[in-house]
């Protein structure tokens, strides 16, 4: 038997830099080199687009996601290249932000 993909996720225009799977909620969250982050169902349906706060205020600005983590409670934490942390609900609502000068890996 050959392994076949369960779904093909589409929607990013640039290379994927980070991704997280939340099996409990059936979600895949991914971020691309030039943003934004996308939430897909495990079946491949695009559900939401997560735009960082700078992007919402200034559409020409670009937030580059570096790390993503999702929780079974329905929160998504995204760390951007410029030192910004954002917490989103799975409904795409921005819950909180925090900036740091530390290097996060």
Legacy VTK file of the C-alpha trace (Angstrom):
# vtk DataFile Version 3.0
C-alpha trace
ASCII
DATASET POLYDATA
POINTS 105 float
0.000 0.000 0.000
1.099 3.505 -0.798
0.431 6.384 1.554
-1.794 9.040 0.037
-2.492 12.510 1.402
-5.675 12.897 3.386
-6.178 16.413 2.022
-4.399 19.080 0.024
-4.393 22.438 1.768
-4.419 25.499 -0.478
-4.467 29.246 0.046
-0.890 30.376 0.615
0.914 32.348 -2.071
4.392 31.810 -0.563
6.327 28.994 1.103
5.051 27.626 4.413
7.293 28.594 7.349
5.347 27.054 10.241
2.382 24.788 10.899
0.505 23.200 13.776
-2.097 20.450 13.913
-4.798 20.376 16.557
-6.241 16.874 16.217
-8.734 17.451 19.053
-10.426 20.235 17.061
-9.658 18.819 13.609
-7.684 21.885 12.527
-4.456 22.622 10.680
-2.962 26.104 11.150
-0.188 27.259 8.845
1.826 30.396 8.217
3.673 31.437 5.091
6.758 33.521 4.425
4.798 36.657 3.520
1.772 35.925 5.751
-1.044 35.499 6.580
-1.774 32.427 8.714
-4.586 30.149 7.601
-6.829 27.722 9.457
-7.949 24.639 7.515
-10.096 21.701 8.520
-8.444 18.285 8.386
-10.498 17.692 5.215
-8.729 20.609 3.497
-11.449 23.276 3.731
-10.126 26.802 4.302
-11.938 28.108 7.389
-10.239 31.336 8.487
-7.462 33.803 7.758
-5.544 35.161 10.755
-4.224 38.668 10.178
-1.819 40.177 12.712
-2.696 43.559 14.246
-0.151 45.542 12.199
-1.532 44.048 9.004
-5.068 45.040 10.016
-4.011 48.646 10.663
-1.562 48.945 7.739
-2.341 46.465 4.938
1.014 47.144 3.236
2.970 45.900 6.276
4.026 42.278 6.347
4.169 40.080 9.407
6.204 36.938 8.895
5.066 34.069 11.147
7.898 31.980 12.623
6.160 29.686 15.139
2.580 28.510 15.628
1.021 26.507 18.437
-2.619 25.525 18.824
-4.390 24.368 21.977
-7.287 21.975 22.386
-9.182 24.827 24.068
-9.308 26.671 20.757
-6.464 29.189 21.067
-3.736 29.752 18.518
-0.468 31.460 19.492
1.619 32.890 16.682
5.129 34.303 17.050
6.121 36.681 14.266
9.615 37.520 13.017
9.442 41.076 14.423
9.074 39.818 18.037
5.296 39.993 18.222
3.196 37.296 19.894
-0.503 37.126 18.998
-3.214 34.928 20.474
-6.219 34.209 18.265
-9.391 32.242 18.847
-10.160 29.526 16.294
-12.882 31.878 15.051
-10.120 34.226 13.871
-10.584 36.862 16.543
-7.418 38.502 17.884
-7.441 38.004 21.674
-4.122 39.473 22.845
-0.719 40.703 21.686
2.688 41.045 23.313
6.033 42.267 21.991
9.426 40.971 23.035
13.023 41.824 22.175
14.174 38.287 23.035
15.024 35.747 20.359
12.479 32.913 20.478
13.243 29.473 19.044
LINES 1 106
105 0 1 2 3 4 5 6 7 8 9 10 11 12 13 14 15 16 17 18 19 20 21 22 23 24 25 26 27 28 29 30 31 32 33 34 35 36 37 38 39 40 41 42 43 44 45 46 47 48 49 50 51 52 53 54 55 56 57 58 59 60 61 62 63 64 65 66 67 68 69 70 71 72 73 74 75 76 77 78 79 80 81 82 83 84 85 86 87 88 89 90 91 92 93 94 95 96 97 98 99 100 101 102 103 104
